[in-house]
Amino acid sequence: MVGKYKVITLCGSTRFKDAFRDAQKRLTLEGNIVISVGLFGHSGDDEVWTEGTKEMLDDMHKRKIDMADEIFVINVGGYIGSITRSEIEYAIATGKAIHYLEEAAK
């Protein structure tokens, strides 16, 4: 918490740019501090794919999880890729609460 505000880091595939923006807006209006991705590599931000940048951004995202009280997973259609799965595992290991955009199929 920062003051009275919960800090939430968004995680998920950057192919879901619109869903990231919708979640950021909704969670902010609900009174949360929201930390998101800096670039959307799967949605046109080609700078992500330059040498060393993707690795830096993936590590940076773990630091964003460190700063958060919880993570919110953008799992449109139930999709969770390998990087997002590693972020979920990291959040679990560091004791963060985890919430999902969509409930997992049973």
N, C-alpha and C positions, 0 to 999 in steps of 0.2 A: 504494500500500500504506500502511496505517496499522498500524505495528508489523508483525506477521506476517500481517495480514489484508488480503486483496484487497477493494477497494471496487467494488461493482457497482450500477449504476443500472438499474432496470427501466423499460422503455419499451413502449408499446403502447396500444391503445384501452382506455379506461376502461369499456367495455361488458363487459370480461373480468375483472371484479372477483375472482371466485373463483380464476381462473388467476393473477392477481397475488398473491393471498394464498398460494396453494400454492407458487408460485415463491419468494416471499420466505421462507417457512418452510424449504423445501428448501435454498436457497442459504445461509441463515443456519446451518442445522444442518451444512452442509458446511464451515463456518468462514469465511464471508465477511461483510463489513459490507454490508448491502443498503439502498439508498436507493430509495424508491418514490414514487408520486404521493401528494399530500396529500388530494385529493378525487377522487371517481369521478363525474364529470358525467354520463356515459351510464348510470350505475347508481343514480341517485337523489339525488346531491348537487347540488340545484338552485342552490346559491349560486354555482356555477361560471358560471352564465349571467347574473349581474348585470353591469352595465356595467363594463368594464375588467378584470374578474376573470380571464376566460379568457386574455386577453393576458398578464397578470401571471403566471399559472400556467405558460403555455407558455414564457415567458422564464425563469422560475424553474427549470423542468425542464432547460433548457440549462445553467444554473449547476450543477445536480445532476450533469449529464454531465461538466462541467468537474472536479468533485470526484472522479469515479470513475476506476478503472483500465480499466473496460470497461462495456459495456451488455449487457443481456439483454433481447431483444425477445420480448414476449408476443404471438405471432402465431397465435392459435387459428384452426384451419382455413386457415392460410396468410394470413389477413387482415392487411394493413398499410395503414393509412389515410395520408392526406396529412401529418398532423402527425407521425406516427411515422416516416414516410419522411424528413421533414425532420430529425428527431432522429438517424436513422441517418446521413444525409449529414453532419450536424454532427459526429457521433462519428468518422466517417471523416476529416473535415477536421482534427480535433484529435488524430488518431492513437490512438484508442481501439480496443481489441479489441471485436468484436461476436459475440454468440452468440444463437441463436434457440431458442425453445421447440420449434418444429416445423421440420423441414428444408423448404426451399423445393421446390416441385414442379418437376420437370425437364421 
